[in-house]
Amino acid sequence: MAATSILLAGFGGQGVLFAGKFLAYKGLSQGKQLSWLPSYGPEMRGGTANCSVILSDTPVGSPIITEPDVLVAMNLPSLQKFVNSVVPGGKIILDSTLIDAKVERDDIEVFYVPATQLAKDAGFATLSNMILTGKVLKEIDIVSYEGNKETLESFIPAKKAGLIDMNLKALQIGYEL
Amino acid sequence: MAELVLMKGNEAIAEAAIRAGCRHYFGYPITPQTEIAAYMAKKMPKIGGVFLQAESEVASINMVYGAAATGCRVMTSSSSPGISLKAEGLSYIAGSDVPALVVNVQRGGPGLGGIQPSQSDYFQATKGGGHGDYRMIVLAPASVQEMASLTIKGFNLADKYRMTSMILADGTIGQMMEPISFEDAEIEKYEKPWALTGHENKRKHNIVNSLYLQPDALEKTNFERYERYKVVEENEPMWEEYMMEDAEICVVAFGIASRVAKNAVVAARAEGIKVGLIRPITLWPFPTKALRAAAVKCKAFVSVELNMGQMIEDVRLATECKRPVTLCNRAGGMIPSPDQVLESIRAAQKGE
């Protein structure tokens, strides 16, 4: 009877909502109960955006995450805003290319992933979100890594199917860190 | 088991409406319900339906009024300030006894307010909003699945009783995605001999109108309408009970607040507090009988709302003030945390 709450946060345009959507579809494909809740409004236009995903073996109560098990921080303001809300024993996965700061808490696990740099090096600068998501898949137990291709195919429109391979590579880079 | 798909709450409303046979959508954009219009704009032209973005909310509700008079399934959707603009039309639709579906994905108010989720249009939805004596059937979904199922139910009830069904949702349920299926969509069909479909010289012409200058005639329509409302109050209340069997404390909450409240009920049970939840699914008709029954065995009630305390008045009326009812609330687009609700449950347990 497990449930994992994942809060993804960053600037609008970094693919926070897409990464969350991928995790939600991942849950769907593996028979999990789930909720996906985006922040919405003016912050979508360049400010901070965040997205709450809950994957669970039992029905999801509130879709609002107040104490995430996993925080994915893609910029400094997001880290600062949510660092203290992470549940003790929880995890933070952050983009260390963009966040030049260390997390002071010692009751959580922190993974410094230079995702933006890794994405540039791999030739798909916009996919740091999926590198971080690959790392998320490594660190959570509620869904397994297998079946990413099918999951991506299930919600990426056919005319953008050409992007699936890149997304898979990005996930793999993050997963194999 | 039908296939599960992931959808936003707003999209689920639109898809369900189409499945319910709605081919006429008139609206005007406003956050946080715009996905309904966007979905309709995409789908309606492909299935021979009408999507029309009107020049204003006032225009769109009157288009709904006109289409409803012909007996077709028709809807509009908006968010709080937009619903206020539609209030005149809602009253005309009620005064003319035509069926319609209106969606309010609420945001914080009053005034232009904000765009974050709220439940502060409870009074407006359940007590009128427009002028005159009238009621709307008010359905309060708490999940994406219910956004769909209550939309279909709303069309059915609207046709059955010749009145407006309102889906009273909020920004959270509108924007969130959950897995849903459309398997149990039951579309009811009702004869509409009153509809303006052209008499072809075969029958007397029908009139759809809300103007009655003779007070005795107008009074008669009011009394007849309230006879119909009485049947709705008797037959149509819907609610969910959660852990109520041995409950001493009863939490009452609808929509997104009920989801938060459920988390708090589970946490309070873990502390040994006997607490349950009654979730009204219809806000009008209010599940008075369920609340009255709970007042016999529970010693206190907690009303959890995203407003300054609106449903709490109906909780007090339904329980005939036999037990204390406290309010646990946030407003303006804020949502109470499970901890805040838990604190209110603990206080109610101590008799505070």
Contacts between the chains, C-beta under 8 A, distances in Angstrom:
chain1	res1	chain2	res2	distance
A	21	B	177	7.6
A	24	B	6	6.0
A	24	B	177	6.0
A	25	B	6	6.2
A	28	B	4	6.4
A	28	B	6	5.6
A	28	B	179	5.5
A	33	B	179	7.6
A	34	B	178	6.8
A	34	B	179	6.6
A	35	B	176	5.8
A	35	B	177	7.2
A	35	B	178	5.4
A	36	B	6	7.2
A	36	B	176	6.3
A	36	B	177	4.0
A	36	B	178	7.5
A	37	B	172	6.6
A	37	B	175	6.6
A	37	B	176	4.4
A	37	B	177	7.8
A	38	B	175	5.8
A	38	B	176	7.8
A	40	B	31	7.2
A	40	B	32	5.9
A	40	B	115	7.3
A	40	B	171	7.1
A	40	B	175	5.2
A	41	B	31	6.7
A	41	B	32	7.7
A	41	B	115	4.8
A	41	B	116	7.1
A	42	B	115	7.9
A	60	B	178	7.4
A	61	B	259	5.5
A	61	B	260	7.5
A	61	B	262	4.7
A	61	B	263	4.1
A	61	B	266	7.1
A	61	B	338	7.8
A	62	B	256	7.7
A	62	B	259	4.5
A	62	B	260	4.4
A	62	B	262	7.3
A	62	B	263	5.0
A	62	B	338	6.3
A	63	B	172	6.9
A	63	B	176	5.2
A	63	B	178	7.7
A	63	B	259	6.7
A	64	B	172	7.2
A	64	B	256	8.0
A	64	B	260	6.9
A	64	B	335	5.8
A	64	B	337	8.0
A	66	B	337	5.2
A	66	B	338	7.2
A	66	B	339	7.6
A	155	B	6	7.4
